[in-house]
């Protein structure tokens, strides 16, 4: 009985994979708003009622694709960061940023699904947050490690123009700090959030053609900008042995 159940589970997993692969092909052809369960079933030679046993609605299929995309990006970024010595904070930042860009260029339609325009009528459920948070948590972890190691160089970037840190922002960053390091300063978390949005802004501009006829190809611009962002975060130079 166990063997029969295992075979059924394998068959279900294989067909689930095929459904999602066909859905990804549709994303490339029509975009997320054009995704259709009936079209997916037709391309796979299935009746719609059979496909509904795997994904009862278009939104559930979209959610599965979103979770997969976030997970794949997270795995790619985390693997790139692990390849760098842990005390080389600038190199870790560069690895994270380049990994985000590389994955986006290799998977433009999946990137657009999670970081492009919202899909009309779709509201992502809460459980997408865990995978969606992997890249920002990688950046936060880097900042936490640099702060604990006293590797944030005050001379690496200009002093703030204002010492005022808004009370609302202090409350927001305190909630974030509680998840990674309770004593992490709010202004440092805010700078990390600015860096995070800058990173995805650059990647989106490149991927969606906003740099055409100006900074395209964007390799030099991207690497230069990441160096500037490392200065903005006040990361000290990597150790030299």
VEXNU-467595 format. One record per residue (C-alpha): residue number from 1; x, z, y; residue in three letters. Coordinates in Angstrom, 2 decimals. Each point is the difference from the previous one (the first is absolute). Example, Ala and Ser with C-alpha at 12.3 -4.5 7.8 and 13.67 -1.06 7.14 Angstrom:
<sites>
SITE drentor    east      up   north sese
SITE       1   12.30    7.80   -4.50  ALA
SITE       2    1.37   -0.66    3.44  SER
</sites>
This chain:
<sites>
SITE drentor    east      up   north sese
SITE       1    0.00    0.00    0.00  UNK
SITE       2    2.87    0.83    2.32  UNK
SITE       3    1.61   -3.40   -0.62  UNK
SITE       4   -3.27   -1.80    0.77  UNK
SITE       5   -0.38    1.96    3.22  UNK
SITE       6    3.58   -0.77    1.01  UNK
SITE       7   -0.54   -3.70   -0.61  UNK
SITE       8   -3.12    0.10    2.16  UNK
SITE       9    1.90    1.81    2.73  UNK
SITE      10    2.76   -2.60   -0.12  UNK
SITE      11   -2.51   -2.82    0.19  UNK
SITE      12   -1.74    1.66    2.94  UNK
SITE      13    3.29    0.53    1.82  UNK
SITE      14    1.00   -3.64   -0.54  UNK
SITE      15   -3.31   -1.33    1.27  UNK
SITE      16    0.08    2.38    2.98  UNK
SITE      17    3.44   -1.39    0.84  UNK
SITE      18   -1.29   -3.60   -0.28  UNK
SITE      19   -2.96    0.79    2.26  UNK
SITE      20    2.29    1.45    2.65  UNK
SITE      21    2.42   -2.92   -0.28  UNK
SITE      22   -2.82   -2.47    0.58  UNK
SITE      23   -1.24    2.12    2.91  UNK
SITE      24    3.49   -0.16    1.53  UNK
SITE      25   -0.08   -3.78   -0.31  UNK
SITE      26   -3.31    0.04    1.86  UNK
SITE      27    1.54    2.17    2.70  UNK
SITE      28    2.62   -2.67    0.55  UNK
SITE      29   -2.62   -2.76    0.11  UNK
SITE      30   -2.89    1.55    1.93  UNK
SITE      31    1.13    3.40    1.29  UNK
SITE      32   -1.50    3.38   -0.84  UNK
SITE      33   -3.32   -0.75    1.69  UNK
SITE      34   -0.49   -2.98   -2.32  UNK
SITE      35    0.63    1.92   -3.21  UNK
SITE      36   -2.88   -0.54   -2.43  UNK
SITE      37   -0.58    1.64   -3.37  UNK
SITE      38   -2.00   -3.03   -1.13  UNK
SITE      39    2.87   -2.33    0.90  UNK
SITE      40    2.48    2.23   -1.82  UNK
SITE      41   -2.22    0.04   -3.10  UNK
SITE      42   -0.45   -3.77    0.14  UNK
SITE      43    3.76   -0.65    0.18  UNK
SITE      44    0.58    2.31   -2.97  UNK
SITE      45   -2.78   -1.56   -2.06  UNK
SITE      46   -2.04    3.21    0.04  UNK
SITE      47   -3.61    0.66    0.80  UNK
SITE      48   -0.47    2.16    3.10  UNK
SITE      49   -1.69    2.78   -1.95  UNK
SITE      50    3.11    0.41   -2.17  UNK
SITE      51    2.28    0.29    3.02  UNK
SITE      52   -2.27    2.63    1.53  UNK
SITE      53    0.89    2.29   -2.89  UNK
SITE      54    3.55    0.05    1.38  UNK
SITE      55   -0.74   -0.06    3.71  UNK
SITE      56   -3.64    0.76    0.88  UNK
SITE      57    0.38   -1.37    3.54  UNK
SITE      58    2.25   -2.07    2.21  UNK
SITE      59    0.98    3.17    1.86  UNK
SITE      60    1.25    1.65   -3.19  UNK
SITE      61    2.13   -3.04   -0.75  UNK
SITE      62    1.33    0.00    3.57  UNK
SITE      63    0.84    3.69   -0.33  UNK
SITE      64    1.94   -0.65   -3.21  UNK
SITE      65    1.97   -2.77    1.71  UNK
SITE      66    0.71    2.22    3.00  UNK
SITE      67    1.23    2.89   -2.15  UNK
SITE      68    2.19   -2.40   -1.99  UNK
SITE      69    1.47   -1.49    3.19  UNK
SITE      70    0.79    3.39    1.51  UNK
SITE      71    1.52    1.15   -3.30  UNK
SITE      72    2.18   -3.10   -0.35  UNK
SITE      73    1.24    0.31    3.57  UNK
SITE      74    0.65    3.71   -0.46  UNK
SITE      75    1.95   -0.56   -3.21  UNK
SITE      76    2.08   -2.75    1.63  UNK
SITE      77    0.83    2.16    3.02  UNK
SITE      78    0.78    3.12   -2.02  UNK
SITE      79    2.30   -1.92   -2.35  UNK
SITE      80    1.89   -1.49    2.95  UNK
SITE      81    0.44    3.41    1.60  UNK
SITE      82    1.17    1.61   -3.26  UNK
SITE      83    2.83   -2.53   -0.17  UNK
SITE      84    1.54    1.47    3.17  UNK
SITE      85    2.03    3.26    0.07  UNK
SITE      86   -2.40    2.76    1.12  UNK
SITE      87    2.15    1.10    2.97  UNK
SITE      88    0.27   -3.53    1.42  UNK
SITE      89   -3.11    0.28    2.15  UNK
SITE      90    0.47   -3.16    2.03  UNK
SITE      91    0.56   -2.01   -3.16  UNK
SITE      92   -3.07    1.60   -1.57  UNK
SITE      93   -2.07   -1.01    3.02  UNK
SITE      94    1.35   -3.53   -0.13  UNK
SITE      95   -0.77   -0.19   -3.73  UNK
SITE      96   -3.59    1.15    0.52  UNK
SITE      97   -0.59   -2.43    2.86  UNK
SITE      98    1.51   -2.97   -1.78  UNK
SITE      99   -1.96    0.80   -3.16  UNK
SITE     100   -3.29    0.02    1.94  UNK
SITE     101    0.85   -3.35    1.57  UNK
SITE     102    1.21   -1.56   -3.25  UNK
SITE     103   -3.11    1.06   -1.90  UNK
SITE     104   -2.28   -1.28    2.75  UNK
SITE     105    1.72   -3.40    0.06  UNK
SITE     106   -0.22   -0.26   -3.79  UNK
SITE     107   -3.67    1.16   -0.12  UNK
SITE     108   -1.55   -1.19    3.28  UNK
SITE     109   -3.61   -0.01   -1.19  UNK
SITE     110    0.18    3.49   -1.47  UNK
SITE     111    1.71    1.21    3.17  UNK
SITE     112   -2.79   -1.57    2.05  UNK
SITE     113   -2.56    1.76   -2.20  UNK
SITE     114    1.36    3.46    0.84  UNK
SITE     115    1.47   -0.53    3.49  UNK
SITE     116   -1.96   -2.93    1.37  UNK
SITE     117   -3.47   -0.19    1.50  UNK
SITE     118   -2.62    2.30   -1.59  UNK
SITE     119   -2.26   -1.66   -2.55  UNK
SITE     120   -3.51   -0.23    1.46  UNK
SITE     121   -2.39    2.42   -1.71  UNK
SITE     122    2.73    1.73   -2.01  UNK
SITE     123    0.96    3.64    0.45  UNK
SITE     124    3.01    1.12   -2.05  UNK
SITE     125   -0.64    3.20   -1.98  UNK
SITE     126    2.13    3.11    0.42  UNK
SITE     127    1.95   -0.48   -3.21  UNK
SITE     128    1.86   -2.97    1.52  UNK
SITE     129    1.79    2.43    2.32  UNK
SITE     130    2.36    1.38   -2.65  UNK
SITE     131    1.65   -3.36   -0.66  UNK
SITE     132   -0.34   -1.11    3.61  UNK
SITE     133    2.01    3.00    1.14  UNK
SITE     134    3.11   -0.74   -2.06  UNK
SITE     135    1.87   -1.96    2.68  UNK
SITE     136   -0.70    2.39    2.90  UNK
SITE     137    0.88    2.92   -2.28  UNK
SITE     138    3.29   -1.72   -0.85  UNK
SITE     139    0.75   -0.21    3.72  UNK
SITE     140   -1.09    3.60    0.54  UNK
SITE     141    2.12    1.15   -2.92  UNK
SITE     142    3.00   -1.74    1.50  UNK
SITE     143   -0.55    1.76    3.33  UNK
SITE     144   -0.53    3.33   -1.74  UNK
SITE     145    3.25   -0.39   -1.93  UNK
SITE     146    1.91   -0.99    3.14  UNK
SITE     147   -1.43    2.96    1.91  UNK
SITE     148    0.86    2.47   -2.77  UNK
SITE     149    3.52   -1.49   -0.25  UNK
SITE     150    0.43    0.27    3.79  UNK
SITE     151    0.59   -3.76    0.11  UNK
SITE     152   -2.13   -0.70    3.07  UNK
SITE     153    2.44   -0.77    2.80  UNK
SITE     154   -1.35    0.86    3.49  UNK
SITE     155    2.43   -2.52    1.50  UNK
SITE     156   -1.26   -2.89   -2.12  UNK
SITE     157   -2.92   -0.72    2.32  UNK
SITE     158   -1.00    0.76    3.60  UNK
SITE     159   -1.63    3.33    0.68  UNK
SITE     160   -3.81   -0.07    0.28  UNK
SITE     161   -1.30   -0.79    3.46  UNK
SITE     162   -2.50    2.82   -0.27  UNK
SITE     163    0.09    3.33   -1.78  UNK
SITE     164   -3.80    0.17   -0.21  UNK
SITE     165   -1.29   -0.32   -3.54  UNK
SITE     166   -3.83   -0.33    0.01  UNK
SITE     167   -1.87    2.83   -1.68  UNK
SITE     168   -2.13   -2.40   -2.06  UNK
SITE     169    3.11   -1.77   -1.26  UNK
SITE     170    1.59    3.36   -0.82  UNK
SITE     171   -3.00    0.85   -2.18  UNK
SITE     172    0.09   -3.38   -1.73  UNK
SITE     173    3.72    0.14   -0.72  UNK
SITE     174   -0.30    3.58   -1.26  UNK
SITE     175   -2.42   -1.20   -2.68  UNK
SITE     176    2.48   -2.72   -1.01  UNK
SITE     177    2.91    2.47    0.03  UNK
SITE     178   -1.89    2.31   -2.36  UNK
SITE     179    0.08   -2.76   -2.61  UNK
SITE     180    3.75   -0.63    0.14  UNK
SITE     181    1.80    2.86    1.77  UNK
SITE     182   -1.92    2.65    1.98  UNK
SITE     183    2.79    0.56    2.54  UNK
SITE     184    0.54   -3.70    0.76  UNK
SITE     185   -0.30   -0.41    3.81  UNK
SITE     186   -3.08   -1.80    1.27  UNK
SITE     187    1.94   -2.32    2.36  UNK
SITE     188    2.16   -1.14   -2.91  UNK
SITE     189   -3.10   -0.82   -2.07  UNK
SITE     190   -1.44   -1.89    2.98  UNK
SITE     191    3.20   -2.05    0.31  UNK
SITE     192   -0.22   -0.72   -3.72  UNK
SITE     193   -3.59   -1.19    0.42  UNK
SITE     194    1.07   -2.26    2.86  UNK
SITE     195    2.74   -1.43   -2.19  UNK
SITE     196   -2.51   -0.56   -2.85  UNK
SITE     197   -2.40   -1.92    2.23  UNK
SITE     198    2.86   -2.00    1.51  UNK
SITE     199    1.18   -0.99   -3.48  UNK
SITE     200   -3.38   -1.27   -1.15  UNK
SITE     201   -0.62   -1.61    3.38  UNK
SITE     202    3.19   -2.04   -0.35  UNK
SITE     203   -0.79   -0.97   -3.58  UNK
SITE     204   -3.57   -1.00    0.90  UNK
SITE     205    1.12   -2.03    3.01  UNK
SITE     206    2.45   -1.91   -2.17  UNK
SITE     207   -2.35   -0.47   -2.93  UNK
SITE     208   -2.99   -1.10    2.08  UNK
SITE     209    1.98   -2.51    2.07  UNK
SITE     210    0.21    1.89    3.28  UNK
SITE     211    3.78   -0.51    0.24  UNK
SITE     212   -0.16   -3.76   -0.47  UNK
SITE     213    2.03   -1.94    2.60  UNK
SITE     214    1.57    3.21    1.29  UNK
SITE     215    1.73    2.33   -2.48  UNK
SITE     216   -0.54   -1.99   -3.17  UNK
SITE     217    1.90    0.20   -2.35  UNK
SITE     218   -0.17    3.72    0.63  UNK
SITE     219    2.88    1.32   -2.11  UNK
SITE     220    2.33    0.77    2.91  UNK
SITE     221   -2.78    1.41    2.14  UNK
SITE     222   -1.27    2.21   -2.81  UNK
SITE     223    3.41    1.46   -0.87  UNK
SITE     224    0.80    0.60    3.67  UNK
SITE     225   -3.36    1.69    0.57  UNK
SITE     226    0.48    2.28   -3.02  UNK
SITE     227    3.35    1.10    1.43  UNK
SITE     228   -1.68    0.77    3.30  UNK
SITE     229   -2.71    1.97   -1.79  UNK
SITE     230    2.68    2.04   -1.78  UNK
SITE     231    1.37    0.84    3.45  UNK
SITE     232   -3.48    0.87    1.19  UNK
SITE     233   -0.36    2.41   -2.90  UNK
SITE     234    3.45    1.41    0.91  UNK
SITE     235    1.39   -0.46   -3.49  UNK
SITE     236    3.71    0.80   -0.13  UNK
SITE     237    2.44   -2.61   -1.34  UNK
SITE     238    0.37   -0.20   -3.77  UNK
SITE     239    2.94    1.94   -1.49  UNK
SITE     240    3.23   -1.93   -0.44  UNK
SITE     241    2.11    0.80   -3.04  UNK
</sites>
